[in-house]
Amino acid sequence: MPKDKKVEKAIKWYKENRGVYKDLAVKAELIIKDALSNKDIFYHSLESRAKEIDSFKEKAEKDKYDDPINEITDLTGIRIIAYFEKDVYKICDIVKELFKIDYSNSEDKSDLLEADKMGYKSVHYIATLTNERTNLSEFEKFKGLYFEIQVKSILQHAWAEIEHDKNYKFKENLPQHLQRRFYSLAGMLEMADREFNSLAKEVDDYKEKVKKLTKNGKRDLKINNDSLKNYLLEEFDDEIKNNILQFSFGKDSDLSNIIEELKKFGINNLVELDSILSEKIHDNIKTELKELSDANFLGVIRLIMIINDYKKYFEKVWEDGTYYFHEASVNILKKYNVPIEKLSKEYDFGIE
């Protein structure tokens, strides 16, 4: 059959069947929305459409299609725009659970991009409804119908829109130096996407810490006498119960002094204090301080700051002649590679 006759036949067929593909778009969109809602996955937008007649005609006329009716697989399209790249992966996992994916015709452009090239990633799945769904009467008419699902982050979507508008609309390829600028920009957007991912994770971690430390609003987050006492009482509960630490700060004035030291160190709230708590600090305290009779929270908080950044502590917090370091504390500091003997000479404090 001549090419123009095939295209004419395909257009006539699509005009008669476009309503089914519009219905499929609505159903597939609802399936995805319900699944994302159940998984508490937030997204920027989720849109569906059936290809317009003119768009189908333009695609069917391309030489690569010998049988447009059976070869064009994006008559129904779903586009999901996630906030972050990390959410793209989560959404893709859900999409693969919901539908049968034709992997031979699907694309993950991050896998196709050569290592020495700068481009931008996107995920396009060609899918059908599962047999479990099409066996139901309301989905029966969609059996065997393919649709496309695109999943992108906001920045990936921005790049795709820019590239499509400014690059591919030209009949001929752009000069190499202009292409290079496009793909350099894509690389910058990819780096920005990764930074947003990292930032989003840190924000989530911060929220979890706030939730933990404030006990659902029952504890003040800002460091003051009461909040610091309550935090330490809970964090070092085991050491207190086993008489390794005294629940005290020494003299009455030492509590306000240590709060002032924390502020000089840059610690103003419980989340910031919790974030500098070193790994294995509890194990080291239990091992090294168990023989002391007067170990208290004044010394422990100073240990926490010094272990975190000893240079910052001695440059910003330390005052000459403030106190000396007990051998047990020195042993803990050495486990974190703090050059305490060298510091004792430089800052003129004693070790006993």
C-alpha angles and dihedrals in degrees: 000000000000116000095246091052091051091050092047091050091048093050091050090050093049093049088055095046104034091100090064091053090049089053090048090053091054094046095047091047092053092048091054095043092052092049094048091047092051090051093046091237113155122209138179099235143344119198135172134193145167112235114263118247093245091049091051091049091051091051095043090055092062114111094234092071115079091164108026094179093061101025102052105083104175100071084121116040134187121193121193118188113196125196096233137022090242088062090052089064092048092049092047090054090053093046090053090053094049101048144028106258122211095214094181090066098032125094137213100182093195086069093047096051114101117237094245095047131087115219136126134264130240136159122225119180125190105209146168131200115269121258088247089063099040089052086067116087096236091056099035095100091058095060110133095005115134126216135179126239119195120193120188141151119244091260093046088051091049091053093048091051093048093046093048094048101042103029117028096041088074115094092220128043116270119250113276095249091056092046088051091054091051093052093043087057089049090054090052090051090050090053090049090051091054091049090051088051091052092045092048090052092050090049090051091048090049091052091051091051092048090050091050097043099043093046091225093314098316094111131055111244095205114086112254134137096282100039093048092048092049093047094050092043090058099036094050097032093126094051091050094049091050092049093243092120129034114224093235142090097220111245122025091251093053093077093060089041093055091048088054090049090052090052091051088051090052098256112132104152141033095256090058091047092048091049093060094048102122126232115265092009090134093051092048093048091050091049101043105029100043093096094051119096099198106041109140142164096274091069094038094056090048089051090051092053095045093048090050096051117345093181092056092045096053094040098046109020111026119098121196114263094006096133146319131249122247118224090246091057090046090055090054093048092050090057087063093046094251107159092224098164091053090047092050090059094043095048098029103236129141133247117207 
